[in-house]
Amino acid sequence: MNTNTQTTRLYHTALSPYSRKVRLVLAEKKIEVELVEERYWENPPDLKRRNPAGKLPVLRYRGNMLAESQAIIEYLDEAVPAPSLMPQTPLERHEVRRLCAWFDDKFNAEVTQPILGERVWKKLTRQGYPDSRVVKDGLRAIKEHIDYLTTLLETRRWLAGNTLSLADFTAAAHFSCLDYISDVDWDRSEMLRDWYATIKSRPAFRSVLADQVPGIHPAPHYAELDFG
């Protein structure tokens, strides 16, 4: 049996920035994929078989099981070279990886996880009510991140340079999760808002903007390309 004929399948969670960045890159590369939503908090029996770390997302592609979102998107950029989402020089690629790590580590710890954890995941996993202090800390922290990203965009067309890259999709994955529940103050930076409106308008974003999480309704402007 030729494993390359197997359906490309992504095991994911809708409001996970790590899952979303993989979805966005797959869509940008025009790779058709079957989405399989996993309730990871219920410890599905096959999750650790697919990824011994027990984490999502996991991508089945060309007969291989691929894990860890950053490793997945860099693999995809090498396996499907067009359109390229990594720049040509080592220093430029370093900047892309630095910003991917910024969002997946620092931004996630200070903003995404505190806000989504309290407002979304506690509700979905029935772990009690949101802690308003934790949410306020996240909302306070996002202002500093918005200001920093604005300084980058003052000298660049995209976050990591003058070409669209994996850094933009990683950032957009985090912001889109927060925007779903209307927790990004876009009025703080017209420059960042314009960046997000531009990437949000790409065809790759259509699937993400169509997400509907049971019991948690998206913000009215969430799917509007011009923010209403």
C-alpha positions as a Markdown table, in Angstrom:
| # | Residue | x | y | z |
|---|---|---|---|---|
| 1 | Met | 0.0 | 0.0 | 0.0 |
| 2 | Asn | 1.3 | 3.4 | -0.9 |
| 3 | Thr | 1.1 | 5.5 | 2.3 |
| 4 | Asn | 1.4 | 8.7 | 0.3 |
| 5 | Thr | -2.2 | 8.3 | -0.8 |
| 6 | Gln | -3.5 | 8.4 | 2.7 |
| 7 | Thr | -5.8 | 11.3 | 3.6 |
| 8 | Thr | -4.0 | 14.3 | 5.2 |
| 9 | Arg | -5.5 | 14.6 | 8.6 |
| 10 | Leu | -5.0 | 17.1 | 11.4 |
| 11 | Tyr | -5.9 | 16.2 | 14.9 |
| 12 | His | -6.6 | 19.5 | 16.6 |
| 13 | Thr | -8.5 | 21.8 | 18.9 |
| 14 | Ala | -10.3 | 24.8 | 17.4 |
| 15 | Leu | -9.3 | 27.5 | 19.8 |
| 16 | Ser | -5.7 | 26.3 | 20.2 |
| 17 | Pro | -3.1 | 28.7 | 18.6 |
| 18 | Tyr | -0.8 | 25.8 | 18.0 |
| 19 | Ser | -3.4 | 24.0 | 16.0 |
| 20 | Arg | -4.4 | 27.1 | 14.2 |
| 21 | Lys | -1.0 | 28.0 | 13.0 |
| 22 | Val | -0.7 | 24.5 | 11.4 |
| 23 | Arg | -4.2 | 24.9 | 9.8 |
| 24 | Leu | -3.2 | 28.3 | 8.4 |
| 25 | Val | 0.1 | 27.1 | 6.9 |
| 26 | Leu | -1.7 | 24.0 | 5.4 |
| 27 | Ala | -4.3 | 26.3 | 3.8 |
| 28 | Glu | -1.6 | 28.8 | 2.6 |
| 29 | Lys | 0.2 | 25.9 | 0.9 |
| 30 | Lys | -3.2 | 24.7 | -0.5 |
| 31 | Ile | -2.9 | 21.3 | 1.1 |
| 32 | Glu | -6.3 | 19.7 | 1.6 |
| 33 | Val | -6.8 | 18.4 | 5.1 |
| 34 | Glu | -9.4 | 16.6 | 7.1 |
| 35 | Leu | -9.8 | 18.2 | 10.5 |
| 36 | Val | -10.5 | 15.9 | 13.5 |
| 37 | Glu | -11.3 | 17.7 | 16.7 |
| 38 | Glu | -9.9 | 16.1 | 19.8 |
| 39 | Arg | -11.1 | 16.8 | 23.3 |
| 40 | Tyr | -7.6 | 16.3 | 24.7 |
| 41 | Trp | -8.6 | 17.0 | 28.3 |
| 42 | Glu | -10.6 | 13.7 | 28.2 |
| 43 | Asn | -7.3 | 11.8 | 27.4 |
| 44 | Pro | -8.5 | 10.1 | 24.2 |
| 45 | Pro | -6.8 | 6.7 | 24.0 |
| 46 | Asp | -5.1 | 7.2 | 20.7 |
| 47 | Leu | -3.5 | 10.6 | 21.4 |
| 48 | Lys | -0.3 | 9.2 | 23.0 |
| 49 | Arg | 0.0 | 6.7 | 20.2 |
| 50 | Arg | 0.0 | 9.5 | 17.7 |
| 51 | Asn | 2.2 | 11.7 | 19.8 |
| 52 | Pro | 4.0 | 10.2 | 22.9 |
| 53 | Ala | 4.0 | 13.7 | 24.5 |
| 54 | Gly | 0.2 | 13.6 | 24.5 |
| 55 | Lys | -0.2 | 17.0 | 22.9 |
| 56 | Leu | -2.0 | 18.5 | 19.9 |
| 57 | Pro | -1.8 | 19.2 | 17.1 |
| 58 | Val | -0.8 | 16.0 | 15.3 |
| 59 | Leu | -0.6 | 15.9 | 11.5 |
| 60 | Arg | -0.9 | 12.8 | 9.5 |
| 61 | Tyr | 0.8 | 13.7 | 6.2 |
| 62 | Arg | 2.2 | 11.4 | 3.5 |
| 63 | Gly | 1.9 | 8.4 | 5.8 |
| 64 | Asn | 3.8 | 10.0 | 8.7 |
| 65 | Met | 2.6 | 11.3 | 12.1 |
| 66 | Leu | 4.1 | 14.7 | 12.7 |
| 67 | Ala | 4.0 | 16.5 | 16.1 |
| 68 | Glu | 4.9 | 19.8 | 17.7 |
| 69 | Ser | 3.5 | 22.8 | 15.8 |
| 70 | Gln | 6.7 | 24.6 | 15.0 |
| 71 | Ala | 8.4 | 21.4 | 13.7 |
| 72 | Ile | 5.2 | 20.7 | 11.6 |
| 73 | Ile | 5.1 | 24.1 | 9.9 |
| 74 | Glu | 8.8 | 24.1 | 9.2 |
| 75 | Tyr | 8.5 | 20.6 | 7.8 |
| 76 | Leu | 5.6 | 21.7 | 5.6 |
| 77 | Asp | 7.6 | 24.7 | 4.3 |
| 78 | Glu | 10.4 | 22.4 | 3.2 |
| 79 | Ala | 8.1 | 19.6 | 1.9 |
| 80 | Val | 5.9 | 22.0 | -0.1 |
| 81 | Pro | 8.3 | 24.8 | -1.1 |
| 82 | Ala | 5.7 | 27.1 | -2.8 |
| 83 | Pro | 4.8 | 29.5 | -1.6 |
| 84 | Ser | 7.9 | 29.8 | 0.6 |
| 85 | Leu | 7.2 | 31.0 | 4.2 |
| 86 | Met | 10.8 | 31.2 | 5.3 |
| 87 | Pro | 13.2 | 33.9 | 4.0 |
| 88 | Gln | 16.5 | 33.1 | 2.2 |
| 89 | Thr | 19.3 | 34.2 | 4.6 |
| 90 | Pro | 20.2 | 32.6 | 7.9 |
| 91 | Leu | 19.7 | 35.9 | 9.8 |
| 92 | Glu | 16.3 | 36.4 | 8.3 |
| 93 | Arg | 15.3 | 32.8 | 9.2 |
| 94 | His | 16.6 | 33.4 | 12.7 |
| 95 | Glu | 14.2 | 36.3 | 13.1 |
| 96 | Val | 11.3 | 34.2 | 11.9 |
| 97 | Arg | 12.1 | 31.5 | 14.4 |
| 98 | Arg | 12.7 | 34.1 | 17.2 |
| 99 | Leu | 9.2 | 35.6 | 16.7 |
| 100 | Cys | 7.6 | 32.1 | 16.5 |
| 101 | Ala | 9.1 | 31.3 | 19.8 |
| 102 | Trp | 8.1 | 34.8 | 21.2 |
| 103 | Phe | 4.4 | 33.9 | 20.5 |
| 104 | Asp | 4.5 | 30.3 | 21.4 |
| 105 | Asp | 6.4 | 30.8 | 24.6 |
| 106 | Lys | 6.3 | 34.4 | 26.0 |
| 107 | Phe | 3.0 | 35.6 | 24.5 |
| 108 | Asn | 1.3 | 32.4 | 25.2 |
| 109 | Ala | 2.5 | 32.3 | 28.9 |
| 110 | Glu | 1.6 | 36.0 | 29.5 |
| 111 | Val | -1.5 | 36.5 | 27.4 |
| 112 | Thr | -3.0 | 33.6 | 25.5 |
| 113 | Gln | -3.0 | 31.0 | 28.2 |
| 114 | Pro | -4.2 | 33.2 | 31.1 |
| 115 | Ile | -7.1 | 34.7 | 29.1 |
| 116 | Leu | -8.2 | 31.6 | 27.1 |
| 117 | Gly | -7.5 | 29.4 | 30.1 |
| 118 | Glu | -9.9 | 31.3 | 32.3 |
| 119 | Arg | -12.5 | 32.4 | 29.8 |
| 120 | Val | -12.7 | 29.4 | 27.5 |
| 121 | Trp | -11.0 | 26.3 | 28.8 |
| 122 | Lys | -12.4 | 26.4 | 32.3 |
| 123 | Lys | -15.9 | 26.5 | 30.8 |
| 124 | Leu | -15.2 | 23.8 | 28.2 |
| 125 | Thr | -13.6 | 21.5 | 30.8 |
| 126 | Arg | -16.1 | 22.4 | 33.6 |
| 127 | Gln | -13.3 | 23.5 | 36.0 |
| 128 | Gly | -15.1 | 26.4 | 37.6 |
| 129 | Tyr | -15.4 | 30.1 | 37.1 |
| 130 | Pro | -12.9 | 32.5 | 35.6 |
| 131 | Asp | -10.4 | 34.2 | 37.9 |
| 132 | Ser | -10.8 | 37.8 | 37.0 |
| 133 | Arg | -7.3 | 38.6 | 38.4 |
| 134 | Val | -5.6 | 36.2 | 36.0 |
| 135 | Val | -7.6 | 37.7 | 33.1 |
| 136 | Lys | -6.7 | 41.2 | 34.0 |
| 137 | Asp | -3.0 | 40.3 | 34.1 |
| 138 | Gly | -3.3 | 38.9 | 30.6 |
| 139 | Leu | -5.1 | 42.0 | 29.3 |
| 140 | Arg | -2.5 | 44.2 | 30.9 |
| 141 | Ala | 0.3 | 42.1 | 29.4 |
| 142 | Ile | -1.1 | 42.2 | 25.8 |
| 143 | Lys | -0.7 | 46.0 | 25.7 |
| 144 | Glu | 3.0 | 45.6 | 26.1 |
| 145 | His | 3.1 | 43.0 | 23.3 |
| 146 | Ile | 1.0 | 45.2 | 21.0 |
| 147 | Asp | 3.4 | 48.1 | 21.6 |
| 148 | Tyr | 6.4 | 45.9 | 20.8 |
| 149 | Leu | 4.9 | 44.5 | 17.6 |
| 150 | Thr | 4.0 | 48.0 | 16.5 |
| 151 | Thr | 7.7 | 49.1 | 16.8 |
| 152 | Leu | 8.6 | 46.1 | 14.5 |
| 153 | Leu | 5.9 | 47.1 | 11.9 |
| 154 | Glu | 7.2 | 50.6 | 11.8 |
| 155 | Thr | 10.2 | 49.4 | 9.8 |
| 156 | Arg | 8.9 | 46.2 | 8.2 |
| 157 | Arg | 6.0 | 45.2 | 6.0 |
| 158 | Trp | 5.5 | 42.0 | 7.9 |
| 159 | Leu | 6.4 | 41.0 | 11.5 |
| 160 | Ala | 9.8 | 39.3 | 10.7 |
| 161 | Gly | 10.7 | 41.4 | 7.6 |
| 162 | Asn | 9.4 | 42.5 | 4.3 |
| 163 | Thr | 7.9 | 39.1 | 3.2 |
| 164 | Leu | 5.1 | 37.1 | 4.7 |
| 165 | Ser | 6.5 | 34.3 | 6.9 |
| 166 | Leu | 5.7 | 31.6 | 9.4 |
| 167 | Ala | 6.1 | 34.3 | 12.1 |
| 168 | Asp | 3.0 | 36.1 | 10.8 |
| 169 | Phe | 0.9 | 32.9 | 10.8 |
| 170 | Thr | 2.1 | 32.0 | 14.3 |
| 171 | Ala | 1.2 | 35.5 | 15.6 |
| 172 | Ala | -2.1 | 35.5 | 13.7 |
| 173 | Ala | -3.0 | 32.1 | 15.3 |
| 174 | His | -2.7 | 33.6 | 18.8 |
| 175 | Phe | -4.4 | 36.8 | 18.0 |
| 176 | Ser | -7.3 | 35.0 | 16.2 |
| 177 | Cys | -8.0 | 32.9 | 19.3 |
| 178 | Leu | -8.2 | 36.0 | 21.5 |
| 179 | Asp | -10.2 | 37.9 | 18.9 |
| 180 | Tyr | -12.8 | 35.1 | 18.9 |
| 181 | Ile | -13.7 | 36.3 | 22.4 |
| 182 | Ser | -13.0 | 40.0 | 21.7 |
| 183 | Asp | -9.9 | 40.3 | 23.9 |
| 184 | Val | -7.6 | 42.3 | 21.6 |
| 185 | Asp | -7.7 | 46.1 | 21.9 |
| 186 | Trp | -7.2 | 46.8 | 18.2 |
| 187 | Asp | -7.7 | 50.5 | 18.8 |
| 188 | Arg | -4.3 | 50.6 | 20.6 |
| 189 | Ser | -2.4 | 50.2 | 17.3 |
| 190 | Glu | -3.7 | 51.0 | 13.9 |
| 191 | Met | -0.5 | 49.5 | 12.4 |
| 192 | Leu | -1.1 | 46.1 | 14.1 |
| 193 | Arg | -4.8 | 46.2 | 13.3 |
| 194 | Asp | -3.9 | 46.8 | 9.6 |
| 195 | Trp | -1.5 | 43.9 | 9.7 |
| 196 | Tyr | -4.1 | 41.6 | 11.1 |
| 197 | Ala | -6.8 | 42.8 | 8.7 |
| 198 | Thr | -4.4 | 42.0 | 5.8 |
| 199 | Ile | -3.5 | 38.5 | 6.9 |
| 200 | Lys | -7.1 | 37.9 | 8.0 |
| 201 | Ser | -8.2 | 38.6 | 4.4 |
| 202 | Arg | -6.1 | 35.8 | 2.9 |
| 203 | Pro | -8.0 | 32.8 | 1.7 |
| 204 | Ala | -6.0 | 30.7 | 4.2 |
| 205 | Phe | -8.0 | 32.3 | 7.0 |
| 206 | Arg | -11.4 | 31.3 | 5.8 |
| 207 | Ser | -11.6 | 28.0 | 7.7 |
| 208 | Val | -10.4 | 29.6 | 11.0 |
| 209 | Leu | -13.0 | 32.5 | 10.6 |
| 210 | Ala | -15.7 | 29.9 | 10.2 |
| 211 | Asp | -15.0 | 28.2 | 13.5 |
| 212 | Gln | -17.9 | 27.8 | 16.0 |
| 213 | Val | -17.0 | 26.5 | 19.5 |
| 214 | Pro | -20.1 | 25.0 | 21.2 |
| 215 | Gly | -21.2 | 27.2 | 24.1 |
| 216 | Ile | -18.8 | 30.0 | 23.2 |
| 217 | His | -20.0 | 32.5 | 20.6 |
| 218 | Pro | -17.5 | 34.5 | 18.5 |
| 219 | Ala | -17.3 | 38.2 | 18.8 |
| 220 | Pro | -19.6 | 40.0 | 16.3 |
| 221 | His | -16.6 | 41.4 | 14.4 |
| 222 | Tyr | -14.7 | 38.1 | 14.5 |
| 223 | Ala | -15.3 | 37.0 | 10.9 |
| 224 | Glu | -15.6 | 40.5 | 9.4 |
| 225 | Leu | -12.5 | 41.3 | 7.3 |
| 226 | Asp | -12.8 | 45.1 | 8.0 |
| 227 | Phe | -13.5 | 44.6 | 11.7 |
| 228 | Gly | -17.0 | 46.1 | 11.2 |
